[in-house]
Amino acid sequence: MKKKLKQINDYEWILPKEGKMNVDGLLIGNKAIIDGFEDDMIAQLANVAQLPGVLEPVVALSDAHFGY
């Protein structure tokens, strides 16, 4: 999943809308924090972006982790 992220600046990364996602995902953190994110957490962000009525973007902050 990390390969799908696109860096906007030093602290913002986009998970572009694809498949069933209704909106983009936005991750906040420096490169070290992004590298530490689990792929499952990024997949979870994509799942949340599929919810009906969700507003853009779905955001994951630097303390994000896998688990609902």
FIZA-697413 format. One line per field, with one value per atom (N, C-alpha, C, O): atom name; x, y, z; residue number from 1. Coordinates in nm, 3 decimals. Layout:
atome: CA, ...
c1: X, ...
c2: Y, ...
c3: Z, ...
num: NUM, ...
***
This chain:
atome: N, CA, C, O, N, CA, C, O, N, CA, C, O, N, CA, C, O, N, CA, C, O, N, CA, C, O, N, CA, C, O, N, CA, C, O, N, CA, C, O, N, CA, C, O, N, CA, C, O, N, CA, C, O, N, CA, C, O, N, CA, C, O, N, CA, C, O, N, CA, C, O, N, CA, C, O, N, CA, C, O, N, CA, C, O, N, CA, C, O, N, CA, C, O, N, CA, C, O, N, CA, C, O, N, CA, C, O, N, CA, C, O, N, CA, C, O, N, CA, C, O, N, CA, C, O, N, CA, C, O, N, CA, C, O, N, CA, C, O, N, CA, C, O, N, CA, C, O, N, CA, C, O, N, CA, C, O, N, CA, C, O, N, CA, C, O, N, CA, C, O, N, CA, C, O, N, CA, C, O, N, CA, C, O, N, CA, C, O, N, CA, C, O, N, CA, C, O, N, CA, C, O, N, CA, C, O, N, CA, C, O, N, CA, C, O, N, CA, C, O, N, CA, C, O, N, CA, C, O, N, CA, C, O, N, CA, C, O, N, CA, C, O, N, CA, C, O, N, CA, C, O, N, CA, C, O, N, CA, C, O, N, CA, C, O, N, CA, C, O, N, CA, C, O, N, CA, C, O, N, CA, C, O, N, CA, C, O, N, CA, C, O, N, CA, C, O, N, CA, C, O, N, CA, C, O
c1: 0.083, 0.000, 0.087, 0.048, 0.202, 0.285, 0.331, 0.355, 0.341, 0.384, 0.282, 0.315, 0.158, 0.052, 0.051, -0.015, 0.124, 0.126, 0.203, 0.307, 0.152, 0.218, 0.248, 0.158, 0.375, 0.417, 0.378, 0.406, 0.313, 0.274, 0.380, 0.422, 0.423, 0.530, 0.599, 0.579, 0.680, 0.756, 0.668, 0.715, 0.543, 0.458, 0.321, 0.241, 0.292, 0.162, 0.180, 0.260, 0.103, 0.106, -0.037, -0.124, -0.062, -0.196, -0.203, -0.113, -0.312, -0.348, -0.459, -0.574, -0.426, -0.526, -0.647, -0.637, -0.760, -0.886, -0.873, -0.830, -0.911, -0.912, -1.013, -1.052, -1.053, -1.147, -1.276, -1.340, -1.313, -1.438, -1.424, -1.521, -1.304, -1.284, -1.367, -1.366, -1.436, -1.514, -1.432, -1.463, -1.327, -1.243, -1.097, -1.068, -1.006, -0.864, -0.840, -0.921, -0.726, -0.678, -0.563, -0.489, -0.547, -0.437, -0.367, -0.431, -0.237, -0.157, -0.067, -0.007, -0.057, 0.023, 0.141, 0.121, 0.262, 0.381, 0.504, 0.495, 0.620, 0.743, 0.773, 0.701, 0.880, 0.910, 0.930, 0.885, 0.996, 1.020, 0.888, 0.873, 0.793, 0.662, 0.587, 0.530, 0.586, 0.517, 0.578, 0.505, 0.711, 0.779, 0.739, 0.739, 0.707, 0.668, 0.524, 0.487, 0.441, 0.301, 0.293, 0.366, 0.203, 0.177, 0.094, 0.010, 0.119, 0.036, -0.110, -0.199, -0.137, -0.275, -0.343, -0.463, -0.269, -0.327, -0.364, -0.468, -0.279, -0.308, -0.428, -0.511, -0.437, -0.553, -0.679, -0.786, -0.667, -0.781, -0.826, -0.945, -0.731, -0.764, -0.842, -0.939, -0.799, -0.871, -1.012, -1.105, -1.029, -1.162, -1.253, -1.370, -1.199, -1.279, -1.319, -1.429, -1.233, -1.262, -1.375, -1.423, -1.416, -1.526, -1.662, -1.765, -1.664, -1.790, -1.882, -1.835, -2.011, -2.103, -2.108, -2.108, -2.112, -2.124, -1.996, -1.997, -1.883, -1.756, -1.714, -1.737, -1.652, -1.605, -1.455, -1.382, -1.411, -1.269, -1.188, -1.235, -1.070, -1.011, -1.032, -1.064, -1.013, -1.005, -0.861, -0.768, -0.842, -0.710, -0.659, -0.734, -0.532, -0.462, -0.349, -0.265, -0.349, -0.245, -0.126, -0.131, -0.022, 0.103, 0.093, 0.181, -0.010, -0.025, -0.122, -0.165, -0.155, -0.248, -0.190, -0.069, -0.281, -0.239, -0.353, -0.467, -0.322, -0.422, -0.512, -0.467, -0.639, -0.738, -0.857, -0.842, -0.975, -1.097, -1.147, -1.249
c2: -0.121, 0.000, 0.127, 0.228, 0.122, 0.242, 0.289, 0.408, 0.196, 0.232, 0.321, 0.390, 0.318, 0.398, 0.543, 0.628, 0.571, 0.706, 0.802, 0.767, 0.924, 1.030, 1.145, 1.198, 1.182, 1.289, 1.425, 1.455, 1.507, 1.643, 1.742, 1.828, 1.727, 1.810, 1.728, 1.606, 1.790, 1.717, 1.644, 1.550, 1.686, 1.631, 1.582, 1.540, 1.586, 1.541, 1.442, 1.462, 1.334, 1.226, 1.191, 1.183, 1.171, 1.138, 0.990, 0.936, 0.927, 0.795, 0.822, 0.844, 0.820, 0.857, 0.764, 0.644, 0.824, 0.750, 0.646, 0.677, 0.522, 0.415, 0.309, 0.303, 0.229, 0.122, 0.176, 0.263, 0.124, 0.163, 0.285, 0.327, 0.343, 0.462, 0.579, 0.603, 0.650, 0.766, 0.895, 0.991, 0.896, 1.015, 0.972, 0.854, 1.070, 1.045, 1.027, 1.067, 0.967, 0.961, 1.059, 1.081, 1.118, 1.211, 1.163, 1.145, 1.143, 1.103, 1.219, 1.282, 1.246, 1.355, 1.298, 1.219, 1.336, 1.292, 1.306, 1.315, 1.306, 1.312, 1.173, 1.077, 1.163, 1.036, 0.921, 0.809, 0.948, 0.843, 0.790, 0.670, 0.878, 0.836, 0.758, 0.653, 0.805, 0.734, 0.596, 0.498, 0.587, 0.457, 0.361, 0.240, 0.414, 0.331, 0.284, 0.194, 0.345, 0.302, 0.160, 0.122, 0.082, -0.054, -0.046, 0.042, -0.140, -0.145, -0.167, -0.116, -0.243, -0.265, -0.135, -0.118, -0.043, 0.086, 0.167, 0.232, 0.162, 0.234, 0.171, 0.242, 0.039, -0.030, 0.007, 0.022, 0.023, 0.066, 0.206, 0.234, 0.295, 0.430, 0.422, 0.495, 0.333, 0.313, 0.261, 0.299, 0.173, 0.121, 0.233, 0.240, 0.320, 0.432, 0.524, 0.580, 0.540, 0.626, 0.569, 0.637, 0.446, 0.384, 0.405, 0.375, 0.457, 0.472, 0.573, 0.674, 0.546, 0.640, 0.771, 0.770, 0.881, 1.012, 1.070, 1.178, 1.000, 1.050, 1.174, 1.183, 1.269, 1.393, 1.385, 1.320, 1.452, 1.448, 1.549, 1.660, 1.513, 1.380, 1.307, 1.370, 1.176, 1.099, 1.116, 1.096, 1.152, 1.190, 1.090, 1.046, 1.055, 0.976, 1.064, 1.111, 1.085, 1.165, 1.077, 0.955, 1.138, 1.068, 0.957, 0.870, 0.956, 0.850, 0.739, 0.658, 0.735, 0.636, 0.495, 0.475, 0.397, 0.258, 0.169, 0.214, 0.045, -0.048, -0.089, -0.108, -0.103, -0.149, -0.056, 0.066, -0.113, -0.034, -0.004, 0.062
c3: 0.000, 0.000, 0.000, -0.059, 0.065, 0.073, -0.064, -0.084, -0.158, -0.293, -0.364, -0.460, -0.316, -0.377, -0.327, -0.386, -0.219, -0.162, -0.250, -0.307, -0.260, -0.337, -0.242, -0.176, -0.236, -0.145, -0.201, -0.317, -0.117, -0.155, -0.110, -0.187, 0.014, 0.069, 0.178, 0.185, 0.263, 0.363, 0.464, 0.529, 0.480, 0.586, 0.540, 0.624, 0.412, 0.363, 0.249, 0.158, 0.257, 0.159, 0.122, 0.209, -0.006, -0.055, -0.093, -0.156, -0.052, -0.103, -0.204, -0.165, -0.334, -0.435, -0.437, -0.412, -0.466, -0.476, -0.587, -0.698, -0.555, -0.655, -0.613, -0.496, -0.705, -0.674, -0.614, -0.672, -0.498, -0.433, -0.343, -0.279, -0.336, -0.252, -0.307, -0.427, -0.220, -0.261, -0.259, -0.329, -0.178, -0.163, -0.148, -0.129, -0.157, -0.132, 0.017, 0.100, 0.048, 0.185, 0.200, 0.104, 0.315, 0.344, 0.470, 0.574, 0.460, 0.576, 0.613, 0.527, 0.742, 0.793, 0.871, 0.964, 0.834, 0.906, 0.820, 0.698, 0.884, 0.805, 0.748, 0.775, 0.669, 0.601, 0.701, 0.675, 0.813, 0.912, 0.968, 0.989, 0.991, 1.043, 0.937, 0.967, 0.816, 0.707, 0.687, 0.668, 0.690, 0.676, 0.787, 0.767, 0.904, 1.018, 1.016, 1.092, 0.931, 0.922, 0.868, 0.777, 0.925, 0.877, 0.749, 0.734, 0.658, 0.537, 0.571, 0.502, 0.679, 0.721, 0.762, 0.739, 0.821, 0.860, 0.735, 0.732, 0.635, 0.511, 0.441, 0.384, 0.444, 0.387, 0.464, 0.405, 0.596, 0.677, 0.637, 0.631, 0.609, 0.562, 0.431, 0.412, 0.341, 0.214, 0.240, 0.170, 0.340, 0.374, 0.425, 0.387, 0.509, 0.561, 0.446, 0.448, 0.348, 0.232, 0.146, 0.055, 0.172, 0.097, 0.162, 0.102, 0.283, 0.353, 0.283, 0.232, 0.281, 0.219, 0.297, 0.420, 0.227, 0.289, 0.343, 0.402, 0.324, 0.374, 0.296, 0.175, 0.367, 0.303, 0.280, 0.355, 0.176, 0.137, 0.214, 0.239, 0.251, 0.248, 0.380, 0.481, 0.379, 0.502, 0.550, 0.473, 0.677, 0.727, 0.831, 0.919, 0.819, 0.921, 0.975, 0.899, 1.105, 1.169, 1.206, 1.191, 1.255, 1.280, 1.384, 1.389, 1.468, 1.567, 1.522, 1.604, 1.394, 1.341, 1.357, 1.353, 1.375, 1.388, 1.339, 1.327, 1.311, 1.263, 1.377, 1.490, 1.348, 1.444, 1.444, 1.441, 1.447, 1.443, 1.581, 1.597
num: 1, 1, 1, 1, 2, 2, 2, 2, 3, 3, 3, 3, 4, 4, 4, 4, 5, 5, 5, 5, 6, 6, 6, 6, 7, 7, 7, 7, 8, 8, 8, 8, 9, 9, 9, 9, 10, 10, 10, 10, 11, 11, 11, 11, 12, 12, 12, 12, 13, 13, 13, 13, 14, 14, 14, 14, 15, 15, 15, 15, 16, 16, 16, 16, 17, 17, 17, 17, 18, 18, 18, 18, 19, 19, 19, 19, 20, 20, 20, 20, 21, 21, 21, 21, 22, 22, 22, 22, 23, 23, 23, 23, 24, 24, 24, 24, 25, 25, 25, 25, 26, 26, 26, 26, 27, 27, 27, 27, 28, 28, 28, 28, 29, 29, 29, 29, 30, 30, 30, 30, 31, 31, 31, 31, 32, 32, 32, 32, 33, 33, 33, 33, 34, 34, 34, 34, 35, 35, 35, 35, 36, 36, 36, 36, 37, 37, 37, 37, 38, 38, 38, 38, 39, 39, 39, 39, 40, 40, 40, 40, 41, 41, 41, 41, 42, 42, 42, 42, 43, 43, 43, 43, 44, 44, 44, 44, 45, 45, 45, 45, 46, 46, 46, 46, 47, 47, 47, 47, 48, 48, 48, 48, 49, 49, 49, 49, 50, 50, 50, 50, 51, 51, 51, 51, 52, 52, 52, 52, 53, 53, 53, 53, 54, 54, 54, 54, 55, 55, 55, 55, 56, 56, 56, 56, 57, 57, 57, 57, 58, 58, 58, 58, 59, 59, 59, 59, 60, 60, 60, 60, 61, 61, 61, 61, 62, 62, 62, 62, 63, 63, 63, 63, 64, 64, 64, 64, 65, 65, 65, 65, 66, 66, 66, 66, 67, 67, 67, 67, 68, 68, 68, 68
***
